[in-house]
């Protein structure tokens, strides 16, 4: 399951009063995604030849790519 689907499912199952309003899920998710994006980006290791830094950078790159793939938020996260 993708992060966006998990986040949308968590938001939609929460007790947020606006959760039934059109666009409410995306409105709540945007600041969460921005926070996670900033947090992950801050932990990106410097460019180095170290295998540890390269592995950490690759993993963070994958996480950031999935996190930033919010162009088409799931309309229904049940599936």
C-alpha positions in Angstrom: 0.0 0.0 0.0 1.3 3.5 -0.8 1.8 6.1 1.8 -0.8 8.4 0.3 -3.5 5.7 0.5 -2.5 4.9 4.1 -2.6 8.6 5.0 -6.0 9.2 3.2 -7.4 6.1 5.0 -6.2 7.4 8.4 -7.7 10.9 7.7 -11.0 9.5 6.5 -11.3 7.2 9.5 -10.5 10.0 11.9 -13.0 12.1 13.9 -12.3 15.2 11.8 -15.6 16.9 11.4 -14.8 18.1 7.8 -13.9 14.6 6.6 -17.0 14.4 4.4 -16.4 17.7 2.7 -15.0 17.5 -0.8 -11.2 18.0 -0.7 -11.0 17.7 3.1 -8.7 14.7 2.9 -6.3 16.5 0.6 -6.5 19.7 2.7 -5.5 17.7 5.9 -2.9 15.6 4.1 -0.9 18.5 2.5 0.6 19.9 5.7 1.4 16.4 6.9 3.2 15.6 3.6 5.0 19.0 3.7 6.2 18.2 7.3 7.4 14.7 6.4 9.0 16.0 3.2 11.0 18.6 5.2 11.9 16.1 7.9 13.1 13.5 5.4 15.0 16.0 3.3 16.8 17.3 6.4 18.2 13.8 7.0 19.5 13.4 3.5 23.2 12.5 3.8 25.8 14.5 2.0 27.0 13.2 -1.3 29.8 10.9 -0.4 31.4 7.7 -1.5 30.5 6.0 1.8 28.3 2.9 1.2 26.3 3.8 4.3 25.6 7.3 3.0 24.8 6.0 -0.5 22.3 3.4 0.9 20.7 6.0 3.2 20.4 8.5 0.3 18.9 5.9 -1.9 16.3 4.9 0.7 15.5 8.5 1.5 15.2 9.2 -2.2 12.6 6.4 -2.6 10.7 7.6 0.4 10.6 11.2 -0.8 9.5 10.1 -4.3 6.6 8.1 -2.8 5.8 11.0 -0.5 5.7 13.5 -3.3 3.6 11.3 -5.6 0.4 13.1 -4.3 -0.6 14.5 -7.7 -3.5 12.0 -7.9 -4.6 11.4 -4.3 -6.7 8.3 -3.9 -10.4 9.1 -4.4 -11.3 6.1 -2.3 -8.7 4.4 -0.2 -10.8 1.3 0.5 -9.1 -0.5 -2.4 
